[in-house]
Amino acid sequence: MAVARERVLELMKTQCRVFNTTFNPNGVRMGSRILHERLKGDAVASYYPPRIGTIKQLRSLYPEHTVIDEKEEDWVEHLTIAKSRGKENPKKKRTAAESKKFSKKR
């Protein structure tokens, strides 16, 4: 003897209320399974070894020694060459009077 669908849905509804689960008779994808999973960030972060021996760390560990960062030196040299050619970043406007947008043209 077959049980009516309404009775089965009523039983499922009561079961979901008792066990604190979501009632989803149509099987619609809601993403609740993914939301209930444990977060993986710590496990993924622990997979990669910590970065040691960076220039910043070496400078903080050994302040009495001079640690040379070649990339930073190249960057500073590039900036000084650009400034000497007049290709530096424009100065920030501090007031409305300095801004071109607010100055009147006559």
N, C-alpha and C positions, 0 to 999 in steps of 0.2 A: 504494500500500500504506500503510495507516494504522499509525501507531506507537501502542503501548499506552500508556495513561495513566500507568501506574506508571513507565515508562521516561522519560516527559516530566517527571514529578515528581522523579525521581531526578536528571535533568539540571538542573532548576531548583534543586534543593537544592545540587548541586555548584557551580553558577554563583553562587548566593548566598554560598556559603562562600568562593569565590575572590575575588569582588568586594566582599565585606564588606557585603552588603545583607541585609535581613530576608526570610526565607522565609515567604511568605503566599500559599499556593495558592488559598485560598477568596476572597481579595480582601476580607477583613474590614477595616473602617476602624479604624486603630490610632492615627492622629494623628502618625505619625512624620514626615510631610511638613511639618507645621506646626512640629514641634520642631526640624527641621533648617534652617528658614529663618533668615535673618539677623535680628537684633533691630532693631526700628524706633524705639526710644526716642530715640536721638540725632538721627535724621532728623526726627522729629516735634518735638522740642524746638528744633531749629535753625530750624524754620518760623516760630515765634513770636519776635518781637523781644525783647531783654532789657528788663526793667522798669527804667527810669531815672527819676530825679527823684522818688523817694519821699521822704517826710519824714525817714525814718531815714537815708537816704543824704545828704540835704542837711545834716542836723545833723552827720554825721561829716565831710563835706567842708568845711563852714564853721562851726567851733565858736565863732568870735567873734561870729557873728550869732545872733539869736534867731529861730528858725523856729517859727511857730505852727501847730499841727495842730488844726483846728476840730473834727474828729470826736472827738479825744482830750479837748479842752476840754469839749465837750458831755457826754461820758461821765463825766468827773470831776464836772461840775456835777450830773448826774443822781445820782451816788453820794452826794454831799454832801446833796442834798435827801432822798434815801432814808434816810440815816443820821440826819438831823434828825427824821424821822418815826418812827424806830425800826424801819425796814424793811431793815436791813442784813443781811449774811450772818451766820449764827450762828458763834460762836467755836469753834475746834477744841478738842476735849477732849484734854488732854495726859496725864492719868493715869486709871486705872480708877476712882478715887474721884470724879472729876468727872463721870464718865459716869452717866447715869440708869439704864442697863441694869444696872449693878453695885450700885447703892444699894438698900438694903433699905427696904421700905415697912412702917410699923407702924401 
